[in-house]
């Protein structure tokens, strides 16, 4: 399992981020893209977890 973090922007300009745990990076990317399409989000960044810096 791999942990992936994403950052996206709503149509009103609000920035949001979240994480997904999926078997592969490709699966996580597909899930994020589906979420973005459903909620009209513009994906800004998708990162594989190595060590996230907050």
Backbone as numpy.savetxt, mean C-alpha at the origin, in Angstrom:
# Nx Ny Nz CAx CAy CAz Cx Cy Cz
5.82 -15.24 4.30 4.97 -14.06 4.30 5.86 -12.81 4.30
5.37 -11.82 3.59 6.11 -10.58 3.48 5.20 -9.43 3.91
5.77 -8.46 4.59 5.00 -7.30 5.02 5.32 -6.13 4.09
4.26 -5.46 3.63 4.40 -4.36 2.68 3.66 -3.15 3.22
4.29 -1.99 3.10 3.66 -0.74 3.53 3.37 0.10 2.30
2.22 0.77 2.31 1.89 1.64 1.18 1.47 3.02 1.68
1.63 3.99 0.81 1.17 5.35 1.05 0.34 5.73 -0.16
-0.82 6.34 0.10 -1.72 6.73 -0.99 -2.38 8.06 -0.66
-2.98 8.66 -1.67 -3.65 9.95 -1.50 -5.10 9.83 -1.94
-5.99 10.36 -1.10 -7.41 10.39 -1.43 -7.67 11.53 -2.43
-8.81 11.50 -3.11 -9.13 12.58 -4.06 -9.15 13.97 -3.40
-9.46 14.04 -2.10 -9.50 15.33 -1.41 -8.12 15.79 -0.94
-7.07 15.00 -1.24 -5.71 15.38 -0.89 -5.17 14.75 0.38
-6.03 14.12 1.15 -5.60 13.49 2.40 -4.68 12.31 2.11
-3.58 12.23 2.86 -2.61 11.14 2.72 -2.95 10.05 3.74
-2.88 8.80 3.30 -3.08 7.70 4.23 -2.05 6.62 3.94
-1.81 5.77 4.94 -0.87 4.67 4.75 -1.39 3.45 5.49
-0.85 2.31 5.12 -1.26 1.06 5.75 -0.27 -0.03 5.44
-0.50 -1.19 6.03 0.38 -2.34 5.79 -0.46 -3.56 5.46
0.12 -4.44 4.68 -0.48 -5.72 4.35 0.57 -6.80 4.54
0.14 -7.98 4.94 1.01 -9.15 5.00 0.45 -10.17 4.02
1.26 -10.52 3.04 0.85 -11.44 1.97 1.99 -12.42 1.70
1.69 -13.52 1.00 2.73 -14.51 0.70 3.87 -13.95 -0.16
3.53 -13.06 -1.12 4.56 -12.50 -2.00 4.33 -11.00 -2.17
5.37 -10.31 -2.62 5.27 -8.88 -2.90 4.23 -8.63 -4.00
4.21 -9.51 -5.00 3.27 -9.39 -6.11 1.82 -9.45 -5.61
1.53 -10.38 -4.69 0.18 -10.50 -4.12 -0.20 -9.24 -3.35
0.74 -8.72 -2.57 0.48 -7.51 -1.79 0.21 -6.33 -2.72
1.00 -6.22 -3.78 0.82 -5.12 -4.73 -0.55 -5.19 -5.39
-1.00 -6.39 -5.76 -2.33 -6.57 -6.36 -3.42 -6.13 -5.38
-3.27 -6.52 -4.12 -4.27 -6.18 -3.10 -4.34 -4.66 -2.90
-3.19 -4.01 -2.87 -3.14 -2.55 -2.72 -3.77 -1.87 -3.93
-3.50 -2.37 -5.13 -4.08 -1.78 -6.34 -5.60 -1.94 -6.37
-6.11 -3.09 -5.92 -7.57 -3.28 -5.84 -8.18 -2.29 -4.86
-7.53 -2.12 -3.70 -8.00 -1.18 -2.68 -8.02 0.23 -3.25
-6.97 0.59 -3.98 -6.87 1.93 -4.57 -7.98 2.17 -5.60
-8.25 1.18 -6.44 -9.32 1.32 -7.45 -10.68 1.46 -6.78
-10.92 0.65 -5.77 -12.21 0.65 -5.08 -12.48 1.98 -4.38
-11.43 2.57 -3.81 -11.58 3.79 -3.01 -11.06 5.04 -3.69
-10.78 4.97 -4.98 -10.29 6.11 -5.76 -9.05 6.73 -5.13
-8.08 5.89 -4.80 -6.84 6.36 -4.20 -5.74 6.41 -5.25
-4.82 7.34 -5.08 -3.65 7.42 -5.95 -2.46 6.88 -5.14
-1.93 5.74 -5.55 -0.82 5.12 -4.83 0.43 5.96 -5.04
1.09 6.31 -3.93 2.31 7.09 -4.02 3.56 6.23 -3.83
3.45 5.23 -2.93 4.63 4.44 -2.62 4.23 3.07 -2.10
4.96 2.04 -2.50 4.80 0.68 -1.97 6.19 0.20 -1.59
6.37 -0.22 -0.33 7.68 -0.64 0.16 7.61 -2.02 0.79
8.61 -2.83 0.51 8.78 -4.11 1.19 9.39 -3.82 2.55
8.95 -4.54 3.58 9.51 -4.31 4.91 10.91 -4.89 4.98
11.84 -4.03 5.25 13.20 -4.43 5.60 13.33 -3.98 7.04
13.26 -2.69 7.23 13.16 -2.08 8.54 12.53 -0.72 8.28
11.25 -0.58 8.56 10.58 0.68 8.32 11.08 1.73 9.30
11.33 2.92 8.81 11.70 4.04 9.67 10.50 4.97 9.74
10.08 5.29 10.96 8.91 6.15 11.14 9.33 7.52 11.60
